[in-house]
Amino acid sequence: MTPRRISVLGATGSVGQATLDLVSRAPEGAYQVVALTAHSNVDALAQLARTYRPEIAVIADPDLHGALKAALDGSGIAVAAGPEALVEAAERESDWVMAAIVGAAGLAPTMAALAPGRVVALANKECLVCSGDLFLARARAVGATVLPVDSEHNALFQALRSEHRASVEAVTLTASGGPFRTWTREQMAAARRSDALAHPVWSMGDKISIDSATLMNKGLEVIEACRLFDLRPDQVKVVVHPQSIIHGLVEYTDGSVLAQMGSPDMRIPIASALAWPDRMDTPAERLDLARIGRLDFEAPDEVRFPSLAVARSALLHGEGMTAALNAANEIAVEAFLKDRIGFLDMIGVVTESLDRIDRAETLPKQFSGIEEAIGTDTRSRVLASEMADRFAARRG
C-alpha cells in the first residue's frame, strides 16, 4: 500500500493535534507526514516533528527559526520560518493538506495548498469568509477538492447528496449557544475572559471559543455555508442545540430532512475528510440516544447575540465587507482576551469598524486576487485597532 502523503498546517492547534492523533491510530504505513507548521509554539512543534518525522517543520514567526532549529538539531528534519516558508510548506508535494491555520494568516498558505488532484481539508474558515469566491474558483480551476472540516459544514457535506442538489430547500447549522446561552446582557457585560472561554461542550482554542460565546462563530459559518455550497442567505438557517449532537441538517423540497449526528468530537469530521471518499475508525464516543434522553432546540436570540445579524448583513455586501468583518472581529477578540475591552464591547468594535471602512472606501463585491483580499484585511485591522483603543479608553 502506497502511503497517503499529508501535510498539516497549524499542527499544534486543536484541529492539527486531532488530525495527527488519527494518523497515529491508522494502520502502519497508511500515511506519511510531509510538512508540519505552527505559529509560535516551538516546543510543541518540535515534539510533533520528532514523533511524526515530517520532511520539514515550519514556524510562522521568523524570530523563532533559531529556536526550532536547535530543538530539532540532529533529527534530519528540515527547518524553516516565516510567512514565505508557510506557503512553501503548503505547496510541497502531497496528496492531502489539513488547512488549520487560525485567522487571516492562513489565507495565503491555504490558497497555495490548492493543487491538481490534491484534497484540501478546510478548517480555516477565513478562506471562505474573506475570499470564498476567489478560493473556490481557484480550486475548480486547478482541479483540487475542498472538504469542510468544521463540524457543521462537514455535517452538511455528508447530508448533501450531489444528485439531489437542485432539490435542496434549506440547510440548518446548529449552535451550542456557548457559555452565555442563558445569561442576561447585564450578566454578559460583566463577563470575564475565563467565563467566555468555558465552553460547555467543545474543547477549542481561545479565538474560536470567544467567537462561540458571542455567536460570531455561527455568523461566520453562515457566510461559509453560502459560499461553499452555493446557497442563498435565506437558505441557511441557525438553531441553538445545547447538546451538540446534531451538527447540521439538510431540508429537501419533498419535506425530508437529513441530519448528521455524532458526539461532539472533532476527530469525527476530521476522519471524514482524512479518509474521504472512504471511512476510517475513530476513538470517538458512540452515541447512546437512550442515555442522552432528549435533544433540545431553540431560536437564537439576536438581541442578546447580535453577531448573527451583523454577519448576515456583511454577507449581502460581498467579499470586501465579509473580509472587513473578519478582520475587525479578530482585533476585537484579541482586545477582549487581553482584558482591554469588555465582552459586549466586541460587537461594538466590529460594527463601528465596518461603518468606518464602508465610509472610507468602496469595498469590492468580489476580490480579483489574494493581494486585494489581504489589502482589505490589513486596512480593516488598522481601523478596528483604532476603534478598540477607543473602547478601551472609555472603559478606563
N, C-alpha and C positions, 0 to 999 in steps of 0.2 A: 504494500500500500504506500503510495506516494503521500508524504505528509502535506497538509494544507499549510501554506506559508502565511503567517498572520503578523500584523503589527498592531500595537496598542498605543494610541496617542492619548495621554492622560492616564498613565498606568497606575499612578499612586492614589487616584481618587476612588470613590466607592464603586463606580462602574468598571473602571480599569481593573481593580482588585478582584471584583466578582468575575470578570471575564477570565482572568488568569487562574482563578480558583477552578473554573470549569475546565480549562485547559489541563490543569494538573490532575483532574479526575478522569479525563478521557483516556482511552486505550493508548498504550505507549506507541509513539510514532505517528499518532493521528495529526498532531500539529507541530509546526516548527516556528518558533518566535523569531521574527526578523528584526523588529525595532521596538523599543520601549522609550516613552518620553514622559517627562514630568515638568511641572512649573518651577518648583524651587526645593522640593524635598529630596535632597541629595541622598540621605541615609536610606530612605525607603526605596528610591530608585535603584541604588546600588545593590540593596538586598534582593530586590526582584530580579535584577540583571544577573546576579550570581546564581539565582535559583533557576531562571528560565533560559539563560545563555543566549541572548539575542546577538545578532551581528553588531548592533550599535545601540548605545544608550545616549539619549539627548536630554539635556536640561535647558529649559527655556531661558533662564536668567544667565546671560553671558558671564556675569561676575562669578558664577559658581562652577565654571568649567574646570578650574584647578582642583576644587574640592571633589568633584565627581571623578576626575582623572586619578586622583590619589586614592579614592575609595575603591576604584576598580583596577588599581595597579596590579599587573601580573595576571589578570584574568583573561587577556586576549580579546576582550570586548572593546570595540572602537568607541570612542567618546567624542561628543560634540556638544556645542552650546549655542544658544541664541535663536532668534526667530527664523533666520535662514536655514539653520540646521533642522528646525522642526519641519519645515517644508521639504527639505531633502529626505528626512526620515519618512515622511508621508509618501513621497514619490518612490521610495525604494521598492524594488520588485517584490510583490507579494500577491496573494490571492484574495486576502480579506483584511480589512482595516477597521478597527474599532476607533471611531472618532469621538473621543470623550473629553476633549479639552474644554474646560468651562469658560463661557463668556465669548466675547467677540475676538479674543486672542486665538480662537480656534478657526476663524473664518478662512484664512489663507492656507493653513495646513490641511483642513478638510477639503477645500476646493482642490488642492494639489493631490489629494489621495485618489481623486476620480481618475480612472484609467480603464482602457478597453478590457472588458471581461472581468473586472475586479468587483468585488462586493464591498460596499462601504456601509458598515453598521453605524447608524447615526444616533449618537447620544448628545451631540452638540446642537441644541435647539436654535442657537443663534444663526446657524447657517440658513435655516428656513425663515426665521423671524426677520433677519436683516436683509437677506438676499436670496430668498427661496426660489423665485422665478429664475434668477441667474444660475443658481446652483443646480436646479433640476434640469434646466436646458443644457447645461454643460454635461451632466450625467447622461442625458439622452444622446447628445452629440458624440460622445466617446464610447458609448456602449457599456457604461458602468451600471451596476444595480445598487440602488439605495434601499436599505432596510431600516425601518424605525426601531429604536431600542427603548425609547420612553415607554413605560408600561401601557399608557393609554393608546398611543399610536400603534404600538405593536399589537395591541388587542384589536384595534380596528383593521389592521393589516390582515390579521388572522381571520377575522369575521367577514371581510370583504371578499366576495368571490368575483374574480375578474370577469367571468362570463355573464354576470348579472349586474355589472356596474351601472348600466342605464336604468336599472330598477331600484337604485338606492334613493330613498326619500330623505333620510336624515341619519346623522350619527350622533351619539351621545358620549361625551367624555365624563368620567366620574372624578369627583374630588373628595378627598377625605374630610375636607373642611378645616384641616390644620388644627393647631393647639388652641385657637381662639374661636372655634365654631360657636360656642355658647356664651362668649364674653360680650359685654356691652361695649359701646365705643368709649365710654368713660373708663372702663377697665383696660381697654386696649391702649388708651392714651398713656397709661402708667406702666405698660408692659416693659419688661427688661429684656435684654439680649437673651438671657438664659431661658426666659419664658417662651420667646419666639422660636428658639432652637429646639424646644422639647416637643418634637413631632410625636403624635400619639400612635402612629402606625409604622412609618417608614424610617429607616436609618440612612440619612443622606448628608451631603456636605453642607456647610454653612449657608452658601448662597441659595441653593435650591430649597433649603429648609425655611429661610426667610420668605422666599417667593411663595412657598406653600402657605405660610402664615398669613400673607396679605392676599392670597388667591391670585397674585400676578402670574404665578406659575401656570394657572389654568387659563388666564388670558393669553399668555404666550402660546399655550398649547392649542387654543382655538385658531390662532394665526397659522401655526404649523399644520394643523389638520386641513385647513382650507387649501394651503399650497401643496401639501404632499399628496392629497387625494383629489385635488381639483374640485373642491366643493365651494358652494356659495356660503357666505357668512350665516345666512339664515338656516342653512342645513346642519350647522354644528351647534349642538345643544350641550349644556353642562348641568349635571345634577350632583348634589352632595350625597356621598355614600360613605358614612363613617367607618364601616368595616373594611373598606378597600378590598373587597373580594371580587366584585365585577369591575373590570378595568375599562371596558368600552363596549358599546352596543351599536349595532347597525340595523336600521329600520328600513324595510323594503316596501315597495308600493302596494304589495298584497296584504300588508299588515303584519307580516312576520318580523320578528326582532331576534337577531342573533347576538349573543353575548359571549365574550371571552372571560373566563373566571380563573382564579388561581390565588394562592396565598400571596401576601404582599412581600415578595422576594424577587429582587431584580435579576436573579440568576435565571428566572423563567423566561422573560422576554429576551435576555441576552442569549440564552441557549437556543431560542427560536431563530435568532439571526446567525449564531455561530454555526449551527448545523444545517441551516437552510440549503436546499429545499427539504432536507430530512429532519428528523427529530433526534434528540440525544437525552441521555439520562441526566437528571439533576438531583441534588440532595434536598430540594425544596420540600417543605412540609406539604403533605397532600391534604386536600380539602375534606373536612368531615362536616357536611352541612347539618347533620342532626345535632352535632355538638355546638356548632355555631348558632343554630336555632332560629335566627332571624336576620334579615337584611333590611336596613333602613335607608330611606331616600328622602331628600328634601330639596326644595329650590334654593339656589344660592341667594344670599341676602346682599344685593348690590348697593344697599345704603351703607351697611357696615363694611362691606368689601367692594369699593368702587373700582378696583383694578380691572375687573372683567369688562365693565363698560368702557373704560379708557382704552383697553386693548382692542376691543371691537371697533371703536371709533378710529383708532390708528390704522387698523386693517383696511378700512374703507378708503383711506387716503393713499394707500400704496406703500411700496418698499421703503421710500425715503422716511416716511413717518414711523413705520414699524422699526426701522433701524434706529431712529432717534429715541423711540420709546425704550428699546432695549438698552441703549447707552445710558439714558437718564436713570433707568431702574438700577443698573449696575452701580452707578455712582451713589444713588440713594441708599441701596442696601449696604454698600461699603461704609457710608457715613453712619448708618444705624449700628452696624457691627462694631464700629469704633466709639460708640456711645456719644456721637456728636449731635445727633438728632433723635427725636422720639419716634416711636413706631408709626403713629399716624402722620408724621411729617413726611414719610417716604412718598406717599401718593401726592402730597403737595409739591415736593421737589419734582416729581415726574410730570405732573400736569402743567405746572408753571414753566418748566423747561421746554415742554412741547409747544406751549403757546409762544414762547420767546423765539424758538428756532423757526416756527412756522411764519412768524412776522419778519424774521431776519432774512429768509431766503425761500425760494421756490423749491420744495423738495420733489424729487422725481417720483413718478408713479412706479417706474421700473428702472433699475440700475443697468447701465450699459457695460459695466465691468466691475471686478472686485475692487479696483482702486477707488472708484466712485463710492462704493459702499463703505470702504474703510475711511474715506474722507468725511462722509456724513457722520459716521460713528465718532470720529475724532472731534469734529466741531461740536457735536451734541454733548460730548463729555465735558468740553470746556464750559459750555453754558450751564450744564447740570451741576458742575462743581461750584460755579459761582452761586447757583441757587441753593445748593446745600450749605454753603458758607453763610448765606443769609438766614436760613432756617436755624443754623447752629448759633448764630449771633442772637436771634430772637429768644432762643432757649436760655441763653446766658451761660 
